[in-house]
């Protein structure tokens, strides 16, 4: 298998087809599963300090690694079911954010885009 997002997409589609799970993999169900997995990821960081979150013990780091995998898997499946290229979507979003958050205007300031409009 290729070590690419497309290779992963194909492998996940095959995995679901082999188990007759396509019937359960509606975008709605996949989005709900994605949120559940994202919550499981967040739980590993709950109550940690910023510094602790950057220095996870190896066992916790491995658990986080597997939760990240779950989040990615569901995200790739949603994109596949909707015919969305997630790499192209991410490139488009980065370009949009570059316009919304010009570096010379927002450096070191983490407000939302609409809040910068108040400064104009």
Wavefront OBJ file of the C-alpha trace (Angstrom):
o trace
v 0.000 0.000 0.000
v 1.146 3.504 -0.759
v 2.046 5.834 2.111
v -0.255 8.543 0.792
v -3.621 9.925 1.744
v -5.039 8.377 -1.437
v -3.585 5.002 -0.470
v -5.136 5.334 2.972
v -8.489 6.290 1.425
v -8.438 3.198 -0.779
v -7.424 0.925 2.099
v -10.199 2.264 4.332
v -12.823 1.923 1.570
v -11.714 -1.673 0.993
v -11.806 -2.390 4.735
v -15.397 -1.106 4.944
v -16.507 -2.952 1.772
v -15.057 -6.270 2.974
v -17.151 -5.994 6.134
v -20.291 -4.642 4.421
v -19.989 -1.492 6.523
v -20.598 1.003 3.709
v -24.257 0.904 4.755
v -23.262 2.387 8.128
v -20.747 4.903 6.784
v -23.045 7.764 5.905
v -21.458 11.210 6.201
v -23.694 11.863 9.235
v -22.625 8.686 11.039
v -18.975 9.217 10.185
v -19.104 12.827 11.412
v -20.630 11.663 14.688
v -17.927 9.007 15.070
v -15.269 11.629 14.289
v -16.522 13.856 17.100
v -16.544 10.927 19.538
v -12.952 10.072 18.622
v -11.879 13.722 18.854
v -13.371 13.811 22.363
v -11.362 10.720 23.281
v -8.243 12.493 22.022
v -9.025 15.590 24.079
v -9.531 13.500 27.226
v -5.837 12.618 27.210
v -4.984 16.315 27.605
v -7.686 17.283 30.073
v -6.225 18.794 33.238
v -2.659 18.784 31.950
v -0.611 21.944 31.942
v 0.715 23.263 28.650
v 4.147 21.881 29.532
v 2.769 18.456 30.487
v 0.850 18.269 27.224
v 4.133 18.640 25.344
v 5.941 15.957 27.357
v 3.592 12.988 27.451
v 4.783 9.765 29.053
v 5.369 7.079 26.424
v 2.207 5.068 27.259
v 0.007 8.158 27.030
v 1.763 9.267 23.845
v 0.939 5.887 22.290
v -2.708 6.200 23.333
v -2.806 9.704 21.810
v -1.204 8.341 18.635
v -4.002 5.791 18.255
v -6.707 8.412 18.889
v -5.129 10.623 16.225
v -5.321 7.627 13.890
v -9.032 7.200 14.661
v -9.706 10.884 13.968
v -7.804 10.711 10.677
v -9.578 7.513 9.629
v -13.033 8.992 10.136
v -12.043 12.249 8.465
v -10.722 10.409 5.409
v -13.890 8.276 5.247
v -16.165 11.346 5.394
v -14.193 13.035 2.628
v -14.318 9.866 0.531
v -18.074 9.430 0.951
v -18.637 13.074 -0.049
v -16.146 13.062 -2.915
v -14.010 15.773 -1.296
v -10.251 15.903 -1.774
v -9.069 16.807 1.746
v -5.647 17.985 0.529
v -7.221 20.381 -1.988
v -9.710 21.522 0.659
v -6.871 22.177 3.119
v -4.903 24.152 0.513
v -7.995 26.247 -0.236
v -8.585 26.852 3.486
v -4.964 27.892 4.042
v -5.257 30.394 1.179
v -8.484 31.749 2.684
v -6.861 32.041 6.120
v -3.859 33.849 4.639
v -6.264 36.504 3.377
v -8.318 36.603 6.599
v -5.273 36.673 8.872
v -2.472 38.639 7.191
v 0.738 37.879 9.098
v 1.776 41.517 9.417
v -1.553 42.343 11.078
v -2.149 39.344 13.366
v 1.313 38.207 14.452
v 1.181 37.132 18.104
v -2.588 37.784 18.382
v -5.000 34.823 18.363
v -8.374 36.487 17.971
v -11.013 35.292 15.514
v -11.098 36.935 12.075
v -14.242 38.987 12.800
v -12.553 40.536 15.836
v -9.793 42.010 13.664
v -12.433 43.758 11.568
v -13.296 45.843 14.649
v -9.737 47.246 14.555
v -10.051 48.415 10.944
l 1 2 3 4 5 6 7 8 9 10 11 12 13 14 15 16 17 18 19 20 21 22 23 24 25 26 27 28 29 30 31 32 33 34 35 36 37 38 39 40 41 42 43 44 45 46 47 48 49 50 51 52 53 54 55 56 57 58 59 60 61 62 63 64 65 66 67 68 69 70 71 72 73 74 75 76 77 78 79 80 81 82 83 84 85 86 87 88 89 90 91 92 93 94 95 96 97 98 99 100 101 102 103 104 105 106 107 108 109 110 111 112 113 114 115 116 117 118 119 120
